[in-house]
């Protein structure tokens, strides 16, 4: 088809099922226009593309092309429209791009181009649109983009690259430029006020300089952009006082974004200034102490975001008038100016007041309200009836009490966790999607009406709910594409887990930890093929090891500790893909017997714990978040680490069982293992030197076994090891010294009568005089690392977000990314960032 001799126009665009690649083009081809955008054409652009010398339009955007651009493109001298966006092109742009003397539109966005921006000197008189966004271009903005020789340029997008240097002042004076997007780069400097000629009026309608490193005052020459509609200066280093009068002449200005410039302030005096088209104003994280007063005079203002500031006092009553979206979360507000006023005429739909200091009972809310977030305040009392239009309600972490009202049928998401509600669980609206009621005082049985709802997530953990789990709960066919999460942990549930997991089971997270459940594991769990987290710890489940779960290819966390599991972990035939995604397994405090399962410590299984693991599950893009608690038992303190992806944490705990035999040497293959607990068993033989291969190991507990021989000196190479316990064995010889071993207390080695070394203050050569070094400062700390695993659910949003709490587990070096991952999740929830903090154990 490409070789038809008289073919001039070929348009195959918008055919997603169409696949193929570009052929070799012979000389003399008559093709003038080629449109392949939004197809599945892929491969490299052939060098023979240069033979299409009559080509004026080349559109291959949003396909699967890759590789560098051929230099032969310089032969396309007639080219006017070039669309390469949304592919995987890479490398530097050939210098031959400067030959395009007739180019009108250039779109190379969303690729992997590097190096300097392409030169467009030859096309400066004709080009009207340039989009080079979302690449990895670096270096300064070329002067050819900023001089007045671009008379027809109306659109320039260089955002989301790695550009540096200053912004050329003449860029603001291009006579036809209407949109300029320079955000998400590394541009620096102070915008020169004097560089903007008073005689020139810019036609700019959209100016985006966000997410750079710009400094100084917000330039007043912006007031000369009389056509400006959108201004985005967020996330820079601007400082000084912003005078709202600079915007008074901008009659078309509808959006102002000044957020995340912590050194600026906004004149809060009572300035009667009207910006007639202003509909959106955002200044979060700007260190504001009050709501800017000039905003009350904006007749069309509908969206206001002043979150993450230091605003004090009461919420102004005028905010209820015209606004539809208000976010004042993460401030220091203490109340409402007029909590009992009638807001029936208000059109407000979204109100976010979380993480303030509000107290007392709730005010009257307008009937138009759809989303209400009052979490993390000091509200108290019982709940009123809410507007019938309400869809999302978050009242978590307050002091509400009493029974629950009848919620509106429109409600989709409900979070009442961490309050003092009591009584029986209510009948929830059928259309509810997420219900979070954890950490309250609810009692009674789970109502059967819960099975009539299309839950994607329910959290009833940490209550006093009793009775049996309704058999219909796990056989409820879900509507849509949601993957449900069920957390019933820390209650008083009894009986057996219903064996009713149907063939269409869509569970991804199930937590029944800390109840009084008994009987065997339901075999129908194998139908939950997307299950990622299964926590059944701290119950009375009586069964053998569930080999039949090994085919759940998505299972990443398996918690069976503190039950009545028994028997050997051994079977004749094991599938090649056994527990291939597992990262965390806890079998502690059961009655497993026999040798450690050698087959599960070989390279064929537990592939998720290998250093170079390329295995990806079908749901790998959906984050699974862990909560981790670092405990110091003797001091009664806990450090709470906020979150981590499961793939970042690999742990095995099979302590407190009846295992015997040697430690398998093949366990040294798990090079990404971070915690290993084999304590309180009857293991024999020597400590294998292969444990030194576990280069990421941070916690190792081999205590209370029957191990013999010396401690391998190779273990001193484990530089991340912060907890070691080999106490109460039959070890002999000198304790290795150097690196981490010099920091371990005597309790790590006690109960081995024939061990010696500075850690125990026992001289290994008593016939020679010499001083023994004093014990480490950690000598009074216990090194027991028995795990107490507790499931937690962290936030709601698209996809599954679940969590596990790990006590007595040391991750001393992971504080940074633990906090980083959790704060990313909380950002999308609109919640405040968290910090590592101390907890006092009751």
N, C-alpha and C positions, 0 to 999 in steps of 0.2 A: 504493500500500500504506500509506503514512504517513497517508493521508487517510480510511481506513476509519472511519466515524463511531463505531463501538463498540469499536475497537481500544484495549486498555488496556496490553498487554504485547507488545513487539516485540523479539525476541532473534535477531540475525543474527551474533553473535560467532563468532570462530574460523573464519572463512571467508576465507582469504587471497586467493582469486581473485575475491572479490566486490568490485566497484567501484561508485562512485556518489558522490553528494553529498546533503546535506540539502536538502529542499525548503522552500518557504515554508509555515509552519504557520498555518492560519486560526484565528480566535478560537473558543473552545469545544471545542477538540480534547480528546478523553477520554484520551489517552495518559498512562499513569502510569509505565511503565518502558521505557527505551530502551537496548538493549545493542548497540553496534556495534564493540566492542573486538576487536582482532586481525582487522580487515578492511582493505581498501584504499579505504575511503571517504575522501574528501578534500574540500578546499575550505574556505570560511569558515563559521563558525557564523552562520546568518541572525539578524537582529534579531527575526524573528517567533518565535524560540525562546521568547520571553517569553510567548507565548500558551498554552504548555503548563503552565497553572497548577496542574494536578493531578500534575505530574511529581514522582516521589519518587526515581527512579534515572536518572541520565544517565551512561552508561559509553561513552566514545568513545576509550579509550586505545589506543595503538599503531596509529594510523591515519595519514592524511596531511593532517590539518587544519592550517590555518595562519591567520595574521593575529591581530588583537586580539580579545579577548573582548567581545561586545556588552554594553552597559549594561542591556539588557532582562533579563539574567539575574536582576536583583533581583526580578522578578515571580514567580520560582520559589520561593515561600515554603514549599512542602511538601517541598523537596528534602532528602533525607537522605544520598544517596550521589552524589558527583560525582567522576568519573574522567576526567581530561584528559591523563594521562601519555603520554609518548612521541610527541608531535606536534611541530609547529613553531609553536605559539602564541607571540606576542610582545607587547611593550609592557607597560605597567603593568596590574596587576589592578584592575578597577573598584572604587571604594569601596563599591559596592552589595553586595559580598560580605558586609559586616557585617549584611545583612538576613536571612541564613540562620539562622533561629532553631531549626531542627530538624536541622541538618547533623550527621551522625555520622561520615562518612569523607570526607576531601578528599585527592585525589591529583592534583597538578599537576606532578609530577616530569618531568625530561628534556624541557623546552621552552626557550623563549628569553625568559621573562618578566624584566623589569627593574624597578628602582625598589624601594620598601619592600615588606616582607612584607605580605600582605593582612590586614586587621583582621578578627577573628573574635569580636568582643565579643558579638554576639547569640546565637552558637551555643556559647558557652563551657560551658554546662551539659550539652550533649548530645554534643559531639564527642569521638570516641574515637581517631581516627587522623588524623594530618596528615603528608603527604609533599610537600614543596616542593623536594626535592633537585634538583641538576643543572640550575639555571637561572642567572640573573645578578642575583638579588636582592641589594640592597645596603642599607647602613644598619644600625642596631642591631636586636637582637631586641626586638620590642614587649613592653611590660609585660603586654599581654593574653594573651601566651603563657606567662607565668611566674607569674601569681598563683594563689592557691588556689581560684579560681573555675572551674578546669578539673578537676572531680572525677573525670571519666570518661576523661580522656586517658591512653591506654596506650602510644601510639607517636608519636614526634616525630622527623622526619627533615628537617633543614635543611641537610644537607651539600652540598658542592660548589657554593657560591654565592660571593658577595663580601661577606658580612656582616662588619661591624666592630663595634668597641665591646667592652664587657665582657659576660660571661655573667651574667644576673640570678641572684643566689643562690637566690631562691625557686623557680627552675626545678628545683633538685635536691630540692625538698620536695613536688612534686606527688604527691598521695596514691596515684594509680593508675598513674603513669608507669613502664613497664617497659623501654622502649628509647628512648634519646636519642642521636641522631646529629647532631653539630655539626661534623664534620670537614671539611677542605678549605675553610676560610673565612679571614678575617683577624681573628679574635677576639683580643683582647689582654687584658692585666691579670693580676693575681695572684688565684687562686681563694681567696676569703676563708674561712679555716677557722672563724672565729667565727660566720659567717653560717649554719652548719648546726646547727639545734637538736638538742641531745642527746636530746630526748624523742621525736624522730621517726625511725622506721625506714623508709627508702626501699625500695620494691619493685623498684628498678632491677635488670634482668638484663644489660643491654648499655649501656655508656657509651663513646661514641666522641667524643673531643675532638681527634683527630689532625689534623696539617697546619694548625696555627694559629700564633699568635704568643704563646701563653700563657707566663707567666714564674713565677718563684718556685719553692718546693719543691712536690713532688707532694703534694697535700693529704691529710692523715691522716684526714679525715672520710670518705674512701673506705672505710675499715674498717667504717663503719656501714652500708654497703650490703650487708647480709648475704645478699641474694639474687643478688648480682652473679655473672654467669657469664663475661662478656667485658669486658675493660678495654683501651682503645686510646688511648694518650697519645703516640704517636710523632710525630716531626717538630714539636716545639715548642721553647721556650727554657727548659724546666725545668732547675733546677740543684740542687745539694746531694746529700747521701747518702741513698739509698733504703734504708730499714730493712725487710727482708723480713717482720719481725714484724707490719707493718701489714696483711699479707694473711692472717695466720694464722686470723682469725675468719671468713674468707670460704670456707665449706665447699663452695660450688658453683662457685667460680672456676676456669674451665678454660683461659682464654687471657689472657696479660699481654703487651702490646706497649708497650715503652718506647723503641723505636729512635729514632735520629737526634735525641737530646737530648745534645749533646756535652759539656754541663757537669754531667751527673749522674754519680754513681758508685754502685755497689751494694755494700753491706757484704759483704765476702768472708770474714769470720771464720766459724769453724766453728759456725754456728748450726743446731741440730737443730730445724728448723721444717718442719712438714708441711702442705702445702696439698692436701688429699686428692683434689681433682678436677683439679688442674693438669695439662694435657696439652700446652700450647704456651707457650713463653716466647721472646720476641724482644727483643734489646737490641743490635742492630747500630748502629755509629757512635755509641757512648756513651762512648768514651774509657776503656773498661775495661782493666785490666792483668792480670786473672786471671779464670778461670771462677768465677762466684759459687758458693761452697761449699754454700749451702743447697739448691741444685738437686739435689744427689746424693740427697737424702732425699725426693724427690717420686716416689711409687711409680707414678704414671700418666703421667709426663712422656714424651712421644714426639717432640715437635718442638722443636728448640733452634737458634736463630739468634743467634750472637754474632759475626758477620762484621764487618769494617771496624772493628776495635778495635785495641788495642795489647797483646793477650794474649801473654805470653811463656812460656818454659819448654816443658814437654812436654804432649801431649794426655793428660788424665786417663783412666785405664783404666776408670773406672766409667761413662764415656760409652757403652761398648759394651753395657751391661747391658740396659736397657729401651728406649732411644731408637731411633726408626725414621728420623728425619731430623736430621742434624747439619750445621750450616754454621759452620765456623770459618775461613773464607777471609779473606784480607787481614788477617792478624795477624802475629805474630813468633814463632810456634811453631817449635821446632827438632827435635822428635822425638816418639816415643811412650813412655809410661811403661814398657810391657812389650811390645815389638814382636813377641815370639815366643810370646805367650800364645795359648791356644786360644779362639777366639771362636765356636765352633760353636753355642753356645746363644744367640748374639746374634740379635736380630730387626731389626738395622739394615738399611735399604733404600737410603738416600741419604746419602752422605758427601762433603762439599765442603771441601777443605783447600787450595785453590789460593792462590797468592800468599802463601806463608809462607817459612820458612827450613828446611824439612825437608831432611834429607840422608841419604845412605846408601842401603841397599837397601830394598825394600818389605816391610812386615810381612805377617802372615797376615790375610786378610780373611774376614769371615763369609760363609757360603754363601748368606745371604738377600740379599746386596747386589745392587741393580739399577742404581744410578748412582754412579760414582766419579770425582771431579774432583781430581786432584793436580797440576794444571798450575802452571807458574811457581814451581817449587821447585828444590831441588838434589839430587834423587834421582839415583842412578846405578846402574850395573850392568845386568844382563840382566833381562828380564821373567819373572815366574813364571806359572804357570797361574792363570787367574782363575775366580771362581765361575761355575757354569753358568747362574745366573739373571741375570748381568750384561747390561744393555741399553745403557748409555751409559758410555763410558770416555774420559776426557780426561787424557792424560799429557804434554801439549805443554809445550815450554819447560823441559825438564829436561836431564839428562846421561846418559840411558839409551843403551846401545849394544848391539851384537850383532845377531843375527837375531831374528825375531819368533816367538812361540809360536803354537800353534793356539788361536784365539779361540773362545769359546763360541758355539754356533749361535744363541743368543738376542740376540747383539750387534746393535744398530741403528746406533749412532753411535760412531765411533772417531776420536780426534784424537791422533796421535803426532807432530805437526809440531814442528820445531825441537828435534831430538835428534841422536844420532849413530848411529842404526840403519843397518845396512849389509846387503849381500847382496841376494838376489832378492826380489821382491815375493811375498807368500804368497797362497794361495788363501783368499779371504775368505768368510765365511758368506753364503749365498744371500739371506738376508733383510736384509742390511745396507743402510742407507739413506744414510748419510754416512760418508765415509772421507777423513780429512785426514792426509796423510803428507809434507807439504812440508818442505823444509829438513832433509833427512837425507842419507844417502850410499847410497841404494838403487841397485843396478845391474841390468843385464840387461834383458830385454824385458818388456813388459806382458803378463801371463798372459792367455790366451784365456778363462779362467774368469771374468774380470771381466765378461764379457758375459752371464753367467748371473744377475747380480744386478740388482735394481730400484733402481739408484742414483738418488738425487735430487741428489747432489753428491759429486764426487770431486776431490781436490786432491793431485796427485803432483809439484807444481812444485818446482824447486830441488833436484833430485837428479841422478843420473848415469844415468838410464834411457836405453837405446839401442834400436835396431831400429826397426821400422815401427809405426805406429798400427794396431791390429787393425781390420779392416774392419767387424767386427760392433759396434764400440763405439758408433757413431752410428746404428745401425739397430736398437737395442734398444728395444722397445716398453715404455713405462713403465706401471706399475700405479698407480692412484690419481690424485690431482690435483697431484702434485709437478711442479715445473719444474726440470729438472736443470741443474747447473753443472759443467763439466768444465774443469779447469786442469792442463795438462801442460807449462807453460812452464818455461824454464830447464833443459832436459835435453839429451839428445844424440839426439833422434829424427830419423830420416832417411826418405827416400822421399817419396811424394806423400800428401796428405791424402785419405783414402778418400772416394770419391764415392758414399757410401751413406746419405745423410741421407734417411730415408723420408718419406712423406707425413704421418706422424703424429709428426714430429720435435717434441720438446718442449723443446729447448734454449733457455735464456735467457741463458746466459753461456758462451762458448767462448774459451779462452786457450791459444794454441800459441806464444806469443812466445819467442824465444831458442832455437830449435832449428836443425836443418839441413834443414828441409822444402823441397821443390822442386816444380817442375811448376806447372800452372795451378790456380786456385781451383776446387774442385768445384762444379759448377752446381747440384747438389742442395741446397746450402745455402739456396736460395730456399724450400725446404719448411719451414724453421725460422721460422715466422711470428711466433713470440713472442720471437725473438732480440733481446736488448737490448744486449749487449756482445760485440763480435767483435774479438779482438786476435791478429793474425797477424804482428806486427812482428818484425824481426830474424831473418828466415829467408832462403831463396833462391827464393821463389815468383816464377815468370816468367809474367806475364800482362798483359793490358791492364786499364784501369780497369773494375771490376765494376759496370757500370750496372744489371745485373739485380738488385742488392741494394736498389735504390731503393724497391721495393714492400714491404719489411719495415717496416711502420708503427711497430713498437716499437723499432727500432734507434736507440740513443742514443750509442753509442761505436763508432767504426770506426777501427782502428789497423792501417795497412798499411805503416808506415815501415820503411826499411832492407831492402828486397827488390829484386826485379828487374822491377818493374812498368815499363811503357814505353808510349809512344805518346801521342797527344793525348787530353784529357778533353773529348770533344765527340761528340755524336750528333744525329741529325736530329730524333728525336721523344723528348720527355721527358714522363713522366707528371706530372699536376698535383700528385700527392702525393709527389714525389721526396724521399726522406730527410726526411720531415716531422718526425720526432722527434729528429733528430741534434743532439747538443750538443757532441760532441768528434770531430774528424776529424784524423788525422795521415797524410799521404802523403809525408813527408820522406824524403830519401836514396833516391830511386828515379830513374827516367829518363823521367819524364813530359815531354812536349814541347808546343809550340804556345802559343797564348794562354791566359791564365787563363780558366776556364770561366765566361763571363759569365752563362749561364743559371742557374748555381748561386749567383750573387750577387744574384739578384733576389728580390723579395718573395714569389714563388710557391713557393720552395723553401727547404729548411732552416728551416722555420718554428719549430723549437725554439730558434732563436737570436734571436728577436725579443723586444723588451721587453715588449709586451703580448700575450704568447702565451697564448691560452686553450685551445690544443690539449691534449688529454689522451689518453694511450694507455689501452688497456684494462687495463693493469697498473700504473697510476700510483700505486696505493696501496702498492706493494711497493718498499721503499727500495733504492736503488742507491748504494753508498758508495764514495768515492774516497779513496785515500791520496795525499798530495801531498808531494814533497820539494823544498825550496828549496835550490839549490846555489850556492855561491860557489867557482867552479873554482880561482881562484888561491890560495885559502886552504885548500882541501881540506876544507871544512866543509859540512855539510848540516843544515838544520833540518827536522825531520820533523813535518809537520802530519797530524793523525790522520784526519779524514774530512770529507766534504761530499757532499750529494746532487748527482747529475749535473745536475739542473735548475738548480743554483746556479752551475754552471761551464760556460762556453761558450768553446771554443778551436778555432782553425784553424791547422794547421801544414802548409804545402806547400813547405817550404824544401828546398834542396839537390836541385833538379831542373833541368830544361832549359826552363822556361817563359820566354816572351818576351812582348813587347807591353806595353800600358799596364796600370796597376792599375785595375780597374773602379771607377768612381765609385759604382756601386750597392752597393758593400761598406759604404758608410756607413749602409745601412738596418739593419744588424745591431747594433742599439743595446744589446743585452745582451752583446755579445762582450767577453770579458775578456782574451784573448790572441790575437795575430795574428802569425804568423811567415811572411814571404815571402822570407827571405834566401837568398843563394846561388843565384840564378837569373839570368836575363838580361833583367829587366824594364826598360823604358824609359819615357820621359815624365816628367811631374812627379808629385810626391807630392800626391794629391788632398786638397783642403781638407775634403772630406766626411768624412775620417777623424775630424774633430772631433765628428762626430755619435755616435761610439762612446763614449758618456759613462761606460761601465763599464770601459773599457780599462785594463788594468794593465801589459801588456807588448806592445811593438811592435818588431818586428825587420824592417827593410828593407835590411839591410846586404848588401854584395857583390852589387850589381846595377849597372845602368847608368842610374840615375835622374838627372835633370837639374833645373835650376831651384832656386828657393829653398825652404827649409823653411817650410811655411805657419804663419804666426803664430797661426792658429786652434787649433793643437794645444796651445797653452798653457792652453786651457780644460779639458784632460783632467786633472782634479785627482787621479784615482786612478792615473795613469800613474807607475809606479815604475821601469820598465825601458824605455829607448829606445836603439835602435841603428840609425843610418843611415850607418855608416862604409863607406868604400870604394865610393863612388858618384861622381857628377860634379856634386855640389851646389855652389851658389854663394851668395854674399851673407852677410848677418849672421844668425847663429843667434839665434832668438827668445829672449827673456829673460823672467824672471818665473815665479812659481809653481814647478812641478816642474822646469822647464828649468834653473833655477839650481842644481839638485842633481845633474844628470847629469855624469859625468866626461868628460874629453877623449876617452877611447876610444870614446865613443858617436858621435863626429863625425870621427874621424881618417880619413885617406885620401881626403879631399875638398879638393884643393889650393886651391880658391877660396872656401872657407868661412872666416869670421872671427867673433870674439866672445870673451867672457870665458872661455867653456868651453875654448877652445883657446889662450888667452892671446895671441891675435892681434888687434891693433887694426884695426878696420874703417876707421879714418881716420888713417893713419900720419902725415899732415902736421900733425896736432894732438897736442900733448903730453898725456900723461895716463897714469895707472897702470892696469894691467889687473889685475882681481881674480885672486887665486890660484885654483888649481883646487879643485874640491870635494874633501871628504875621501874621496869614493868614487873618486878618480882612479886608484887602484891596483887597482880591481876591474874584472874583465871583465864586459862587458854582453852577451856572447854568450848567446843564449837558444835554442840548438838543443835540441830536445826529445829525450829518451830515455824513451819511454813503456814502462812495465812493468806488466803486469796483476797484481793481487793479489786473493785471496779473503778476505773479512773476516767471520768468524763464521758460525754456523749458527743457524737458527731458522725460524719460519714465513716463507715467501716467499723471494725471492732477495736475497742480500746479496753483492755483488761489489765489486771495487775496481780501481783503476788507479793506478800510481805514476808520477809525472811529475817528471823531473829537469830542472833549469835552468828551472823555471817559477815565477814569482814571484807569490804571493798574500799580500802583506804585510798586508793588512787583514782577512784571513779567519780568523785564528787562533781567535777566539772560537767561531764557529759550526762550524768544522772540529772542534774539540775537543768541542763540545756534541753534535753528531750522533753521533760515534763512541762517546762515553761512553753515549749512550742505547742504542745497539746492544749495547755490552758489558754494560750493566746487565741486559738480558734474557738474556744468556748467563751471567750470574753471574760476570763477570770484573771485574777492578779497573779503575778509571778511568785514562785515559792523559793524559799531559802532552806538550806540545811539548818536544822534547829535541834535543840536538846529536848528530850522528853524524860520526865521522871516516871519511873515505873511505880505503880501503886503497890 
